[in-house]
Amino acid sequence: MSVRQSLLAILDQGPCYGYQLRHEFDRRTGSTWRLNVGQIYNTLERLERDGLVGRGEADEQGHVYWHITDAGSAEVARWFSSPVVRGEAARDELAIKLAVAATLPGVDAGALIRAQRSESEARARSLREAPSDGLAAALIADAMLFSAEAELRWLDRVEQRLSEHPHHAIGVELSAERPKRGRPVKSDSTASSPV
């Protein structure tokens, strides 16, 4: 999720100071992702550097109000009109962990799956039982629940694939081929040549 675009979208509704932005972000996301104030101010400074927000003068209580620029409003409009492009599933930590475990001799991939299933089931159960406080919290809780349920279905698929390949790790030994990396070694004649 983009904190940067979320803060811009809130500022598009009117000027805010840092703690106010944090409160509005929490309110609009059902407090599912807590931001610290330092993160907010760092983001605001980057947005200012990029010409998307401006910094106002401090009020009598010392609050510095930030306002969105025209470029910032255009960025918010682009964000809301663009789909979210998901990252590659291959970069998912659990997928990588299970792929490596399934290809290493002596690693019980089934035990990893059982432990993850237990965790995912507990997470799904707590999400089903948690009261949702308003629409924003309900939307995010639903996304988290559906993600946990999808993970459980994926774990079923992993178990099925492993059962189709019971000796999965035997054929994946360390490769005898050594990858080339770095610069080639200079010969003695080129090493002593003046540059």
N, C-alpha and C positions, 0 to 999 in steps of 0.2 A: 504494500500500500504506500502511496506517496504522501508523506507528511507535507512535502513542499506544496503540491497541488491542493491538498486539503486546506492548508492554512491560507493559501491564496483565495480559494473559494469562499472561505469564511470572511476574509477581508473584502471580498467583492460585495458583501452585504453592508459593510460600513467599517470605519476605522476602529481598531482595537489595540489594547496594550497586551504585553506578553502573557500575564496571568489570565487575562480575559480570553485570549486565544486558546490557552490550555483548557480553560473551563468550557468554552464553546466546542472545542474538539472532543472533549470527553462527553459532553452532552449529546453531540451529534453522532457519536460512534458507540454509545451505550457503555462508555468507560471500559471497553474491551482491550484497548491498547493505550496504556498510560504513557504520556509524554512528560519528560522533565522540562522544566523551564529553560535550562541551559540549552537543550536541543532546540527549543522554539526560538530562542534568541540567535543561536547559530544559524538556523534556517532563515530567519528574518534578515540577518546580515548578508547572507548569500543572495537572497532575493533582492535586496537593495543593490548589491554589487551588479546584479544582472539587469537592473532597471525595471523590476517587476513590482516593487513596493517603494514607498518613500517613508522617511521618518519625520514625524512632526515634533513640535516643541513639547516639553513636559508641562503637564497641567499643575494646578496648585497642590495636588497630592504627590506629584513626582512621576506620574504615569506618562510614559512616552507612547503616544498613539501612532500606529503604523497605518498607512493607507495604501490602497492598490493603485497602480498606474494604469494607463490605457493598455500598455503592453501586458501587464499582469492580467487584466480582464480578458484580453484576447487569449492568453495562455489558459485561463480557466475555461473559456468557451471551447478551446481545442481539446482540453482534457475531458470535458463532459461529452463531447461529440465523438471521441475516439474509443474503440474497444480496448480492453486490457489484454495485452499479449502476454500469455503465460510463459514462464521460463521452461526450458527443456526439462522433462521429467527425469532425464538421466542425471541431473544435478541434485536430485532429491536425496538427502542423507540416508534415509531408510532404504531406498532403492539401491543405492551404492553399497551400503552395508550388507544387504542380503545378496547382492550380486557377487561381492567379494567372498562372503562366507560360503556361498554355493559352489565356488570354484577352488576352495582351499581344502586340502586333505586335513582331516582331524577336526574340522569345525562343524558343530552340530547346527546346521541352518534351521532345522525343525525347532530346536530350543529357542532360537532367536525369534522365530515366527510366533511360537506360543507366548513368549514374554511380550512381544509387541501386540499380539491380539488381546492379551489381558489388559494392557495399557489402553489400547484403542477402544475396547468395550467399556472400560471404566469411564473414559472420556466421553463417549457417546451417551452413556447412561447419565452422567452428571449434566450434560447439555440438555438432555430430554427433560430432566427433573428441575432444572434451574428456572426460576421464574424470570420472565423477561419484563423489563421495566420500560415500556414504550416501544414504538416502532423501530427506532434505530437499533436498540439492543436486540430486538427480536430478529431483525434482518441479519445481523452479524452472527447471532447464536445459531440461526438456521444454516448459514454458510459453514460455520464450524462443525455443526452436527453432520451435514451432508458430506463434508470432507472426511470426518471420522468414519462414517458409514462406507464411503468409497474406499477408504484405506482397508477396512475389514474385508470388502469384496476383493480387493487386490491381493490381500494376504491369502484368501482362498485360492486365487489363481496361482500364486507363487507355490503354494503347497501342491496344487495339481501338477504344475510343471516339474517340480522336484520329484514327484512320484513317477512321472514319465521318464525321468533320468536318474535312477537310483544311485548310479555310480558317477555322479556329476563331477566330482573333484578329481577322480583318478586321471583323467586325460588332460588336465590343465596344470602341467608342471611348469617350472620356470623355463622361459625360452632360452635356448642356447645362443640365439642371435643377440648381439650386443648393439644397442642403438648408438648411432654416432651423435655426439653432442659437442658443443663448444667449437672453438677455432681449431683448425688443423695445426699440428706441431710444425714449427718452423725448422727448416734444415739448418745446419751449422752455417752454410754459406749465406742464407738470408738473415740469420740472427745477427751476424756481425756487420751486415751492410749498413752504411749510414743512411738515414732517412732524409 
